Amino acid sequence: MPLMMMSHDADPVEKILNKLPKDFDDFKLLSNYIMVAIYKRPDKTASGIYISDATKDEDKYQGKSALVIKKGPIAFVDDDRVSFHGQTVDVGQWVAFRLSDSWSLGIADYEGKEIDCRILPDTAVRLIIPRPDAIW
């Protein structure tokens, strides 16, 4: 088992989706952008190594694994500048991207739930990954 594979007490997808505010459907992403929710590592790896709070906090700023939670209306649509050759990402998929290509923001609701997100252009997605702890 790889050293960095994480031990999740809950499905990371469900954990993220449960943090989205009730009015999340009212968030309208424009143009060719996608919104992703940053994956934050749990307390320990699958091999039993505990992750420090400081290390986990860095995921907010340095995390490269994220769940696609929203797509703009023309994300991954061919135009005169770029052709995706049929490739796309779907809401609910894990992706990897270069941090400098994204805009960081937090989303909160009135119940105290909050989630760290990033907005990036469709061309910034570099990799679709099978699970969030597949890369670091």
NUVEX-57138 format. One record per atom (N, C-alpha, C): x, y, z. Coordinates in steps of 0.1 Angstrom, whole numbers, plus 2048, in hexadecimal, padded with zeros to 3 digits. Layout:
! residues N
XYZ/...
//
This chain:
! residues 136
8087F4800/800800800/80980C800/8068167F7/80F8227F6/80E82A804/819830807/81A837814/810842815/80D84A80B/80485580C/7F585280A/7F2846807/7E3843806/7DD846813/7D284D813/7CB851820/7C1848825/7BE849832/7B4841839/7A884A83B/79E848833/792851834/78784B83D/782853846/77784E84F/76A850847/76985883D/75D85A835/76285C826/75985981D/75C85B80F/75F86A80D/76B86D807/76F87B805/7658837FC/75F87C7F2/7558837EA/7498877F2/74487E7FA/738881802/73C88C80D/74888C812/74C89681C/74C8A4816/7518A580A/7518B2803/7438B67FF/73B8AD7F9/72E8B17F5/7258B5801/7278AF80D/71F8B3818/7238C081E/72F8C681A/7338D381E/72D8DE815/7288DB809/7248E5800/7178EC806/7168F9805/70A90080A/6FE8FB803/6F28FD80A/6E68F9804/6E29007F7/6E790D7F6/6E59147EA/6EF9137DF/6F79087E0/7029067D6/6FE9067C8/6F29017C5/6ED9007B8/6EB90E7B2/6E99187BA/6E89267B6/6F592C7B2/7009267B5/70D92B7B0/70E9287A1/710932799/71093078B/71E933786/725929782/73392B77D/73292F76E/73A93876B/73A93E75D/744938754/74293A747/74C93773D/75192973D/75E92873C/76591A73B/76B917748/76791C753/76D919760/76690D767/76E90676F/7698FC778/76C8FF786/7648FB78F/7668FD79E/76A8EF7A4/7748EF7AC/7788E37B2/7798E57C1/7768DB7C9/7788DB7D7/7858D47DB/78D8DA7E2/79A8D57E6/7998C97EF/7A18BF7EC/7A18B37F5/7AA8B6800/7A58B380C/7AD8B5818/7AF8A781F/7BC8A4821/7BF897826/7B9894834/7B6888837/7B1884845/7BD88484E/7BA87F85A/7C487F865/7D0876863/7CE86B85C/7D986185B/7D985A84D/7E485584A/7E684D83E/7E083F840/7DE838835/7D982A837/7E382183E/7F082583E/7FA81D845/7FB821853/7F382B858/7F382E866/7FB83A86A/801841861/80984D864/800859866/801860871/7F886B874/7FD87886C/7F487F867/7F888C860/7F6897869/8008A086A/7FE8AC873/7F48B686E/7EE8BE877/7E48C8873/7EA8D286A/7F78D686C/7FE8DF863/7FF8DA855/8028CD854/8038C7847/7F58C7840/7EB8C3847/7DE8C2842/7D98D083E/7DC8DA846/7D88E8843/7DE8ED835/7EA8E8832/7F18EB825/7E88E7819/7E08DD81B/7D88D880F/7CF8E480A/7CB8ED813/7C38F880E/7CB901804/7D8902806/7E090B7FE/7E89037F3/7EB8F77F6/7F48EF7EC/7ED8E37E6/7E18E07EA/7DA8D47E5/7D88D47D6/7DC8C97D0/7DB8C87C1/7D08BE7BD/7CA8B77C7/7BF8AE7C4/7B28B57C8/7A88B47BF/79C8BB7C2/7908B47BB/7848B67C1/7788B07BB/7718BA7B3/76E8B77A7/7668C079E/7588C17A4/7548CE7A7/7468D07AD/73D8D87A4/7438DF79A/73B8E7791/7428EA785/73B8EB779/7418EE76C/73A8F9766/741902760/73B90D759/73490874C/72C910745/72490B73A/72C90872E/73890D72C/74090A721/74E903725/74E8FE731/75A8F6735/75C8EA72C/7678E7727/76B8DC71F/7638DB712/75F8E770D/7598E8700/7638EE6F6/7658E76EA/76E8EC6E0/76A8FA6DB/7759026D9/77290F6D2/77E9116C8/77F91D6C3/7899206B9/7989206BE/7999206CC/7A79206D2/7AB9126D7/7A290A6DC/7A58FE6E2/79C8F36DE/7A18E76DD/7998DB6DA/79C8D16E4/7928CC6EB/7948C26F6/7948B36F0/7918B26E4/7918A46DD/78889B6E5/77C8A06EA/7738976F1/776895700/78189A704/784899713/77D8A371B/77989F727/7728A7730/7738A273E/76F8A9748/76E8A4755/75F8A775A/75B89E763/74D89F767/74D8A3776/7428A977A/7408AC788/74189F790/74889F79B/74A8927A2/75788B7A0/75F890796/76C88A793/77789179B/78188979E/78D88F7A4/797893799/79D89F79B/7A68A4791/7B28AA798/7BD8AB790/7C98B2794/7CB8BE78B/7D28C8791/7D48D5789/7E08DC78F/7E58E6788/7F08EE78D/7EA8FA795/7EE8FB7A1/7E89057AA/7E89137A4/7F391779D/7F4925798/7E992878D/7E391D788/7D891F77E/7CB922784/7CA922792/7BD922798/7BB92E7A1/7AF9317A5/7AB93C7AE/7A59367BA/7AB9397C6/7A69337D2/79B93B7D8/7919337DD/78693A7E4/77F9307EE/7799357F8/77192D802/76392F800/75B925802/74C926802/74792380F/73E92A814/738928822/729929821/72292482B/71492682C/71192B83A/70492D83D/70093284A/700928855/70391B852/70391185C/71190E861/71B91685C/729915860/73190B858/72B90584D/7328FC845/73A90483B/747900838/74F90782F/7578FD827/75B90281B/7638F9813/76D90180B/7798FC809/784903802/7838FF7F3/7829087EA/7809057DC/78B90D7D4/78B9097C7/7939117BD/78B9117B0/78C91C7A9/78691D79C/79291D792/790916787/79B91577D/79591376F/79C917765/797915758/798907754/78F90274B/78F8F4747/79D8F0742/7A48F873C/7B18F4737/7BC8F2742/7B98F574E/7C28F4759/7C28E675F/7B88DE75C/7B78D0762/7C28C875A/7CB8C2762/7D68BB75C/7D48AC75D/7CB8A7766/7CA899768/7BD89576F/7B788B76B/7AC885772/7B287A77A/7AE879787/7B486F790/7A9866796/7AD85A79A/7A285179F/79F8537AD/7A885A7B5/7A585C7C3/7AE8687C7/7A98707D1/7B087C7D4/7BE87A7DA/7C186F7E0/7CE86D7E6/7D88667DC/7D48657D0/7DD85F7C6/7E98687C2/7E88757C5/7F387E7C3/7F58877CF/80188D7D0/8048977DA/80E8A07D5/
//
